[in-house]
Amino acid sequence: MSDDLNQTCVIIGASHAGVNAAFALRKEGWSGPIVLIDGDSNLPYHRPPLSKAYLTSDDDISSHLLKPAVSYQQHNIELKLGVVVERLDATTKQLSLSGGEQLGYDKLILATGARAFVPPISGLNSAKHVFTLRNAEDVNRIRDAYNQLAAQNRCRVAVIGGGYIGLETAASLRKMAADVTVIERESRILARVTTAQMSEFFTELHQQHGVNIATDKQVEAIQPGPHGDIVRCSDRSEIAADLIIIGVGVRVNTVLAEQAGIQLNNGIEVNQYGQTSNPEIYAIGDCSYHHNPHYDRKIRLESVQNAVDQAKVAAAHLCGKAKVYDAIPWFWSDQYDVKLQMVGLSDDHDEAIKRQEPEPNKFSVWYFKQDQLVAVDAVNHAKAYVLGTKLIKTQQALNKANIVDASVELNLANLTS
């Protein structure tokens, strides 16, 4: 194995998964060259602030770096930024890079993530100010366009898509005094990721802050108007917008995996070590389709936590250590003064119970399947989130009456009595 540790490991993708994999490799004892490649020319940066603090500030992305530049030098990690991998030949273990460079590898980690999905909306390409929000450059363009429009007293924004990114973006733009409409094709926002009661809460939250929530709206076309653009929906309703943000979901970046002949399934399929069907190639982060032992099924997760966990597992396995993926997913979302913390997967639950605390905007929803706790959504309630995490791991029988009764202190003893 010592000879293997002197080999060259190339990592494609320098977001949370790729960067953490590079540093985890060094920590686990990898002594050979590590090359980290990304099409973004910026030093790798945190992604969660993009739709929140970064959008509402005048910061440069350098204030949100994952690691300072000197850290890569100290750990002998070579960065190739602003470089696109155009082709992967798994037979010869060669990468073709933009600019014509050829780069060989011994081991390869795909941390290619996902890209914004842009639906085939008539007139979208000719609209004046249309943006997706996936990277710092996207946010820079949104900020520049918004500032120019605001200077002309034109602040109408249409956010197409009522998922978490769309809602976080809407909240940030309201803080910037924009007139915001969220357009969602389903009957409620967050329909694909949470329960009706959580959707209702966030609908009311945004409405209280002046956001127009338009559901059951399938966008069919965007047409020029006298000032800005007109978003036309299938029910013949029209929404005027000076700026349009597309946030309807993502598509996994699997082109390189396809070129390598790797098995795909809702992303890049991997085993418990992050290994693909090609044992020399690993896949981690948003692009990986992996087995979660807590739920005994394969899933693909778009979260920082999953990216970091899988990076550590893959790095350990590459260094000859049999560490396996065994994590409970967790997520968070910040909107206005509300912090939502989610642990576990609620999509397969058969019962949901709510605990409302005396304080406004502080509650938790506990999800069960066959009386086993599978997930908790905690709104401004870190204690519920922490307890939920512990109880999902231990799978203890819970006293549901004490969960619901806010007069009963929320602690392990009361919940398991």
Secondary structure as UniProt FT lines:
FT   TURN            2..3
FT   HELIX           4..6
FT   STRAND          9..12
FT   HELIX           16..28
FT   STRAND          34..38
FT   HELIX           48..51
FT   HELIX           53..56
FT   HELIX           61..64
FT   HELIX           69..74
FT   TURN            75..76
FT   STRAND          77..81
FT   STRAND          85..89
FT   TURN            90..93
FT   STRAND          94..97
FT   TURN            98..99
FT   STRAND          102..104
FT   STRAND          107..110
FT   STRAND          114..116
FT   HELIX           124..126
FT   STRAND          130..132
FT   HELIX           136..151
FT   TURN            152..153
FT   STRAND          156..160
FT   HELIX           164..175
FT   TURN            176..177
FT   STRAND          179..183
FT   TURN            189..193
FT   HELIX           196..208
FT   TURN            209..210
FT   STRAND          212..214
FT   STRAND          219..224
FT   STRAND          229..233
FT   TURN            234..235
FT   STRAND          238..241
FT   STRAND          243..246
FT   STRAND          250..252
FT   HELIX           255..259
FT   TURN            260..261
FT   STRAND          268..269
FT   TURN            272..273
FT   TURN            279..280
FT   STRAND          281..283
FT   HELIX           285..287
FT   STRAND          288..292
FT   TURN            293..296
FT   STRAND          297..299
FT   HELIX           304..318
FT   TURN            319..320
FT   STRAND          330..335
FT   TURN            336..337
FT   STRAND          338..344
FT   TURN            347..348
FT   STRAND          351..356
FT   TURN            360..361
FT   STRAND          363..369
FT   TURN            370..371
FT   STRAND          372..379
FT   HELIX           382..394
FT   HELIX           400..404
FT   TURN            406..407
FT   HELIX           412..416
//
